[in-house]
């Protein structure tokens, strides 16, 4: 009984550890190559409101590599060179990025599979429940961050 519980815990925990290691390596690569700054500059050239840039950078990073934790570890380091140009308070920048991490979540997100396994539902149902729910949460939280920025800053 104890062995079965340990094996189950190691299987689930191993996915998280591998995810963080792989995502961390990707983040280090992006930071060293300047790809994050280039992505941010691309969004800056679109003449979007500055508050959308960290939101979209985090959404793009989340979509590519999948881990929300890794996105929130990597995205701030990618956005730091753009901070003076954006002119946003750090708190708003972080909250906008956090909102962006919820926008797109699919099969490359480890929690997508953990959610499906724990809820004992098929991937098709996970898309409806987790992915669409997360997208709604990302949009609503971003609108709240925009409201706080407009009222409080």
Helices and strands as residue ranges (DSSP letters): H 2-33, H 35-45, H 50-65, H 68-79, G 80-82, H 83-86, H 90-100, H 110-119, H 123-126, I 127-131, H 132-152
